[in-house]
Amino acid sequence: MAEASNELEGADFEKGCKIDNLADGRMLLGHAFGERVLVARRGAELFAIGATCTHYGGPLVKGLMVDRTVRCPWHHACFDLRTGEAIAAPALNDTSCWKIQKRGKRFYVTGKTDNKQARKPRSSPASVVIVGAGAAGGAAAEMLRREGYAGPVTLISADEFLPYDRPNLSKDYLAGAAPEEWIPLWPPDFYREQKIDTLTRTEVKAIDPQRKQVTLSDGRSLHYGALLLATGAEPVRLAIPGNDLPHVCYLRTLADSRRIIDKAKNAKRAVVIGASFIGLEVAASLRERKVEVAVVGKDPQPLEKILGRELGNLIRETHEAHDVRFYLGRTPVAIDDRHVQLDDGTRLEGDLVVVGIGVRPNTGLAEKAGIATERGVLVNEYLETSVPEIFAAGDIALWPDVRTGRKIRVEHWVVAQRQGQTAARNILGAHERFAAPPFFWSNHFDLHIRYVGHGSGDDQVSVSGDLKGKDASVIFRAGGRVTAVASIGRDHENLEADVALERGNEFGAL
């Protein structure tokens, strides 16, 4: 994972800076007391917060100032300029906040401060139970406490680990560039300090909406005042001979990523089945580990239905430049100890096979409880299910998208986190619509893609800029309106598209 430099740059705010050097609506990078500081101006007001995003260390000065917030250019986290609070995922931890003094025509940063005020929820259920400790569940638990909820919170995970950075499992962690200590979202002490009860390696077997209780895999029952379903999704499994051999792997959990890493140590050739984002990120990571990689995909071009032909072609060419071999328009029919056989008779050598052919939402628990489902768990704009006091968020949630007028279900990390945050606020009576445009990022060697919005395979696709030069945006339109924007080397432009989609404006008209 890339990180911003820790070197001090720009003005020394302890010595002061001319107010006129900072125009309205602009930001300035500097430092004070040995730390990087961002100063922003809105009208006559000046704000000072930490200059680095608390997600992956992105430089906030290169981001976008919107009203009294700043959005990170890398992954669109959002911070309150008045308090330093992380108000939108993927950043979950606040940055620092600094005092500013005006003396004549100059301003000075004089020390750290805490401008955050204690919050009191509009309503407080007797208890909150969260089923699933992935992106949505973890973010919801943290947000309940941030919003001032003092009642019992129980976070239940079928996984053996507490919430962790799932996107990194196919990217830098799998490639060997990120140590495992970076993977947990919070240290174990966080849950103890926040009084969040955690149950790992525990499944919820049944929900009784009348009694407001859940039955656990160990036979116990828990009562709830409000329930959040965040059960996520499971990888689609191959149904061919050899699909259960020891060297065949899937990637969803930290344990899965560890297993692939362990097998890659002695593997010479890997076959990745599925030219999806996960499949291609795994391919790039395995190449970083010097494993030969062949990718099998059923479509004639990787990711064409999602990113368009031109960008899909660039991704393929980028992988090929790093010696990844593609077998497109093909499907596997059998796997043995050393080979993967394709439908055209081709036999690919592989002592490691990784399958990434999609996921299915875990809706079984909701269905058994009588909660309405349709390609996911149906929720309204407030993430409420058909059963009172039960909410759903993340990969399972099928919600009404205000921009397209369609019900959509999106399997993106940032979407899940933001839905978890919104669901938590609504559990506490906020009655807040979920209207954030979907966002995700994907890395392929030195090709870094930011995608905001929700396009479809039927959208019109146009390219602005130079794709080959990695300085371009791919714009998706339906009915004459922009539905999504995928950008390479244009992080600020992607942020502008995010705000335009959020506000219902045309892209470029903020």
TATARA-V890243 format. One record per pair of residues at least 6 apart in sequence whose C-alpha atoms are under 7 Angstrom apart, sorted by the first residue. I is the first residue (numbers start at 1). GAP is how many residues later the second one is. Records with the same first field share a line. If there is no record, write none. Layout:
BEGIN
I=GAP  GAP
END
This chain:
BEGIN
1=171  176  177
3=53  54  55
4=53  54  55
8=23  27  28
9=21  22
10=19  20  21
11=19  20
12=18  19  20
13=17  18  19  95  96
14=18  94  95  96
15=93
16=90  91  92
17=89  90  91
18=87  88  89
19=86  87  88
22=6  19
23=18
24=17  18  19
25=16  17  40
26=14  15
27=11  12  13  14  34
28=10  11  12  33
29=8  9  10  32
30=6  7  8
31=6
32=77
36=14  15
37=11  12  13  14
38=10  11  12  13  23
39=7  8  9  10
40=6  7  8
41=6
47=34  35
48=33  49  50  51  52
49=32  35  46  47  48  49
50=45  46  47
51=8  9  10
52=6  7  8
53=6  7  19
54=37  39  40  41
55=35  36
58=14  15  16
59=13
60=11  12  13
62=11
63=7  8  9  10  429
64=6  7  8  428  431
65=6
68=12  13
69=9  10  11  12
70=8  9  10  11
71=6  7  8
72=6
73=418  419  422
74=417
76=419
77=11  12  13  14
78=8  9  10  11
79=6  7  8
80=6  7
83=14  31  32  33
84=10  11  12  13
85=9  10
86=6  7  8
88=330
89=325  328  329
90=324  327
97=15  16  17
98=11  13  14  15
99=10  11  12  13  14
100=7  8  9  10
101=6  7  8  9
102=6
118=30
119=28  29
120=27  28
121=26  27  28  307
122=306  307  308
123=305  306
124=25  304
125=100  101
126=25  98  99
127=24  25  26  97  98  99
128=24  25  26  96  97  98  99
129=24  25  26  95  97  98  99
130=7  24  25  26  97  98  99
131=24  25  26  97  98  99  100
132=23  24  25  97  98  99
133=22  23  24  29  30
134=29
135=278  281  282
136=94  257  258  280  281  283  284
137=93  283
138=25
139=278  281  282
140=280  281  283  284
143=278  281
144=280  281
145=49
153=43  44
154=42  43  44
155=41  42  43  44
156=42  43  44  46
157=42  43  44  45  46
158=42  43  44  45
159=41  42
160=40  41
161=39
163=21  22
164=19  20  21
165=18  19  20
169=85  88
170=108  111  112
171=110  114
172=6
173=6
174=83  87  111
175=110  111  113  114
202=14  15
203=13  14
204=10  11  12  13
205=10  11  12
206=8  9  159
207=6  7  8  162
208=6  161
212=11  12  13
213=8  9  10  11
214=7  8  9
215=6  7
226=163  164  201
227=162  163  164
228=162  163  164
229=162  163  164
230=162  163  164  166
231=131  165
232=129  130  162  163  164
233=126  127  128  129  162  163
234=125  126  127  128
235=17  123  124  125
236=121  122  123  124
240=93  94
241=93  94
242=92  93  94
243=92
247=104  105  106
248=104  105  106
249=11  104  105  106
250=6  104  105  106
251=6
263=89
267=24  84  85
268=23  24  83
269=22  23  24  80  81  82  83
270=21  22  23  24  80  81  82  83
271=22  23  24  79  81  82  83
272=7  11  22  23  24  81  82  83
273=6  22  23  24  81  82  83  84
274=21  22  23  81  82  83
275=20  21  22  27
276=27  80  81
278=78
279=77
281=162  163
283=10
284=160  161
287=6
293=31  32
294=30  31  32
295=30  31  32
296=30  31  32  34  35
297=30  31  32  33  34
298=30  31  32  33
299=29  30
300=28  29
301=11  12  27
302=10  14
303=9
304=8
305=152
306=150  151
308=153
330=12  13
331=11  12
332=8  9  10  11
333=8  9  10
334=6  7
335=6
338=11  12  13
339=8  9  10  11
340=7  8  9  10
341=6  7
361=15  34  35
362=34
363=13  14  33
367=6
371=14  15  16
372=6  14
376=20  21  22
377=15  19  20  21
378=7  19  20  21
379=6  13  18  19  20
380=19  20
381=18  19  52  53
382=44  49  50  51  52
383=8  9  10  40
384=6  7  8
385=6  7
391=32
393=23  26  27
394=21  22  25
395=14  15  16  21
397=12
398=9  10  11
399=8  9  10
400=6  7  8
401=6  7
402=33
412=28
414=25  26
415=23  24
419=15
422=10  12
426=6
436=66
437=15  16  61  64  65
438=14  15  16
439=12  13  14
440=10  11  12
441=8  9  10
442=6  7  8
443=6
448=40
449=37  38  39
450=36  37  38  44
451=34  35  36
452=32  33  34  46
453=30  31  32
454=29  30
455=21  28  29
459=17  18  19
460=16  17  18
461=13  14  15  16
462=12  13  14
463=9  10  11  12
464=8  9  10
465=6  7  8
466=6
470=18  19
471=17  18  19
472=15  16  17  18
473=12  13  14  15
474=11  12  13
475=7  9  10  11
476=6  7  8  9
477=6
482=24  25
485=9  12
487=7
496=12
497=10  11
500=6  7  9  10
END
